[in-house]
Structure formats: structure tokens, C-alpha cells
Amino acid sequence: MSDFSGSRARHVAIIMDGNGRWAKRRGLPRALGHRRGVEAVRKLVRAVEPLGIDCLTLYAFSSENWKRPEDEIDHLMGLLRRFIESDLPEFIANDVRLKIIGDYRALAPDIVDSIEDAIERTSGGKRILAVALNYGSQQEIARAAALAAQEGEVSEASIARHLYTADLPPLDLLIRTSGEVRLSNFLLWQAAYAEMVFTDVLWPDYTPEHLKAALDAFAARERRFGGR
């Protein structure tokens, strides 16, 4: 199995890191960094179709993020509420389907209701925005293995069928911003043969032009999937 240079990345995932550092460097509150991070999300979602991406997966809130200060979590949840409410019409108009990966039903009931309404109203979209909320990859794999065991044989195929991403294209490219070089419990199974790009750009400064450069770098790589 081999895919040579010039291939298109259908599924791109991003670890959006650096909101806090962006604010700190400017002497601003972390909350403002998170707000600017949401603006970066909007710009990238609008670029999905022009860049030829079928699925964009964003790491928005991990299962470990509950350890953050309560006021920061409250602010993040407020941003999530406003993002869903304000951007839903744009998703519908631009044929974007919203998908959530992770245990989002553990969030506040009003957020859960908004999410499920948005999922239903965008269900016909051709391009996918997958948002990881209350997500941890190790937990996802353990959950999928347990569900596979209930059905019978536990195998790579049976686990894959029960991952949150089972209905998404295979992950082609994983990007992390802010200069950190680790996966932080994100899409560990899915990233087995994904290409990776790590950039020093902080998330609020990340633009569609940065994403295009990453896609160009991906297209120039030769993917062997373990072969020679």
C-alpha cells in the first residue's frame, strides 16, 4: 500500500494550542486569548472547502481540561455556547456538517441541547467539522474495545468500528500549533499512519495560509504505510 507525492489530505486534525501564551505575551487575560482562538477557528472553517478538505477535526476540550481553574472552564463553555449559536447558520449555508467526538453529554444540559440541535440541523452537510469535546483518546480506545468485546471478537477492525471517528475518512494529517511536540491523548489510534506537522505559531495567529502550507508539505511527502 503506497500513496506517493501529490496526494490530497482529505482529513486534517489540529491540536489548537497556545491561546494562553498568546495572551500572556501581550499582557492580556487568558480569556482574550481563547476568544481570539475562536476567531482562528472561524477563519479555518471557512477555508475548508477552498482548500479541498473533506473533514477538519479540532481538539477543543480534552477530558484532562477539567483540571483547569473553574473560571477558565466557565469561560470556555460560554465561548462554546456562543460559537454554536452564532455560527450555526453559516454552517448550514456552507454545507458543513457538525460532528462531536468525545463524551459531550457530560457537559451542561443547555450545551448538550444546543449541540444536538446543531448536529441535527447540519446533518446533510457534505464537508465535516468534527469537534473533540470532553475527549481523550485512551478513553476512546478502551470504550471501543469494551463495545467490541460485547459483540464478540476484539480485533483491530472491531475496535475501529466503535471509535468516535468510525464514519470519518482516515486521518491524513495532524497539526499541532505553539511549538509543543506531543499528541496529548488526541487521536492516538487514528494517527497511526498520519503525517504530522508541528509549528511554533500560536493558535490565535494560525491562518488559512498556514494550513495551506501544511497541506502543500503533506502533498510533497511519500506515504508508505509501513512498506518500503
C-alpha positions in Angstrom: 0.0 0.0 0.0 1.6 3.2 -1.1 0.5 6.8 -1.8 3.0 9.0 -3.5 3.6 12.7 -3.5 0.9 15.0 -4.8 -1.9 13.3 -2.8 -4.6 15.4 -1.2 -5.3 15.4 2.6 -9.0 14.6 2.9 -9.0 14.6 6.8 -6.9 17.1 8.8 -6.9 17.3 12.6 -5.5 20.1 14.6 -4.4 20.4 18.2 -5.2 24.1 18.8 -2.5 25.1 21.3 -1.2 28.4 22.5 -4.2 30.6 23.4 -2.9 31.3 26.9 0.7 32.0 25.8 -0.6 34.3 23.1 -2.4 36.4 25.7 0.5 36.3 28.2 3.0 37.6 25.7 0.7 40.6 25.2 -0.1 41.2 28.8 -3.7 40.2 28.3 -6.1 37.9 30.2 -6.2 34.3 29.1 -9.9 34.7 28.3 -9.0 37.1 25.5 -6.6 34.5 24.1 -9.4 32.0 24.0 -11.6 34.5 22.2 -9.0 35.1 19.6 -8.6 31.4 19.3 -12.3 31.1 18.3 -11.8 33.7 15.6 -9.0 31.5 14.2 -11.4 28.6 14.2 -13.9 30.6 12.2 -11.4 31.5 9.5 -10.2 27.9 9.1 -13.7 26.5 8.9 -14.4 29.0 6.1 -11.3 27.8 4.3 -12.2 24.1 4.4 -13.9 24.0 1.0 -11.5 26.2 -0.9 -8.6 24.1 0.4 -10.3 20.8 -0.7 -10.6 19.3 2.8 -13.4 16.9 3.4 -13.1 16.7 7.2 -11.5 19.1 9.7 -11.2 17.7 13.3 -10.4 20.2 16.1 -9.3 19.4 19.6 -11.4 21.9 21.5 -11.7 20.5 25.1 -10.0 17.4 26.4 -11.1 15.2 29.3 -8.0 16.5 31.1 -9.0 20.1 30.7 -11.4 19.8 33.6 -8.3 20.3 35.8 -8.1 23.9 34.7 -9.3 26.7 37.0 -13.1 26.8 37.3 -13.4 30.4 35.9 -11.4 29.4 32.8 -13.6 26.4 32.2 -16.7 28.5 32.6 -15.4 31.0 30.1 -14.6 28.2 27.6 -18.1 26.8 28.0 -19.5 30.2 27.4 -17.5 30.6 24.2 -18.7 27.2 23.1 -22.3 28.2 23.6 -21.9 31.4 21.6 -19.9 29.7 18.9 -22.7 27.2 18.3 -25.4 29.8 18.3 -23.7 32.4 16.2 -22.1 30.1 13.6 -24.8 27.5 13.0 -26.5 29.5 10.2 -23.1 29.8 8.5 -22.5 26.0 8.8 -25.9 25.3 7.2 -25.3 27.9 4.4 -21.9 26.5 3.6 -22.9 22.8 3.6 -20.8 21.9 6.8 -21.9 19.0 8.9 -21.1 19.3 12.6 -19.9 16.1 14.4 -18.8 15.8 18.0 -16.3 13.3 19.2 -16.0 12.6 22.9 -18.4 12.4 25.8 -20.1 15.7 25.1 -23.2 14.6 27.0 -21.3 15.2 30.3 -21.4 18.9 29.6 -24.1 21.3 30.9 -27.6 20.3 29.7 -28.1 23.5 27.7 -24.9 23.0 25.8 -25.8 19.4 25.1 -29.2 20.5 23.8 -27.5 23.1 21.5 -25.0 20.6 20.2 -27.7 18.0 19.4 -29.8 20.6 17.7 -26.8 21.7 15.6 -25.9 18.1 14.7 -29.5 17.5 13.5 -29.8 20.8 11.5 -26.4 20.3 9.8 -26.8 16.5 9.1 -27.0 17.0 5.4 -23.7 18.8 5.1 -21.1 17.4 2.6 -18.0 18.7 4.5 -17.4 17.8 8.1 -16.3 19.8 11.1 -15.6 17.3 13.9 -15.0 18.9 17.3 -13.4 17.0 20.1 -15.2 17.8 23.4 -14.5 16.1 26.7 -12.4 13.8 24.6 -9.4 11.6 25.5 -8.0 9.1 23.0 -7.1 6.4 25.6 -10.6 6.5 27.0 -12.0 6.3 23.4 -9.9 3.2 22.7 -10.9 1.5 26.0 -14.6 2.3 25.3 -14.3 0.9 21.7 -12.6 -2.3 22.9 -15.2 -2.9 25.6 -18.0 -2.5 23.0 -16.2 -4.8 20.6 -15.9 -7.4 23.3 -19.6 -7.2 24.0 -20.2 -8.2 20.3 -17.6 -11.0 20.3 -14.1 -10.9 18.8 -11.8 -8.0 19.7 -9.7 -7.1 16.7 -8.3 -4.0 15.0 -11.4 -3.9 12.8 -13.9 -4.4 15.6 -12.3 -1.7 17.7 -12.1 0.7 14.7 -15.9 0.3 14.2 -16.6 1.6 17.6 -14.3 4.6 17.6 -16.0 8.1 17.6 -14.4 8.6 14.2 -15.7 5.4 12.6 -17.7 7.3 10.0 -15.0 9.8 9.1 -12.3 9.5 6.4 -9.0 8.1 7.6 -6.8 10.7 9.3 -4.2 12.0 6.8 -2.6 15.0 8.5 -2.3 16.0 12.2 -1.1 19.5 13.0 -0.1 21.0 16.4 0.4 24.7 17.0 2.5 26.5 19.6 5.8 24.6 19.3 4.8 21.6 21.5 5.7 18.3 20.0 3.3 15.7 21.5 -0.1 14.3 20.8 -1.6 15.0 24.3 -4.0 12.0 24.2 -5.5 13.0 20.8 -6.5 10.6 18.1 -3.8 8.1 19.1 -5.4 5.2 17.1 -6.3 7.3 14.1 -2.8 8.9 13.9 -1.0 5.5 13.5 0.0 6.4 9.9 -1.0 10.0 9.7 1.6 12.6 8.6 2.4 15.2 11.3 3.3 18.9 11.2 4.4 20.8 14.3 4.6 24.6 14.1 5.7 27.3 16.5 2.8 29.5 15.5 0.4 30.1 18.4 -3.2 29.2 17.7 -4.7 32.7 17.6 -2.2 33.6 14.9 -2.8 30.5 12.8 -4.4 31.3 9.5 -5.7 29.5 6.4 -2.3 30.4 4.8 -0.5 28.4 7.5 -2.9 25.5 6.8 -2.3 25.7 3.1 1.5 25.5 3.7 0.9 22.3 5.8 -1.2 20.8 3.1 1.5 21.6 0.5 4.1 19.9 2.7 1.8 16.9 3.1 1.3 16.6 -0.7 5.1 16.5 -1.2 5.6 13.6 1.2 5.7 9.9 0.1 3.4 7.8 2.4 4.5 4.2 2.7 2.2 3.0 5.5 4.9 0.7 6.9 6.1 -0.5 3.5 9.4 0.2 1.8 
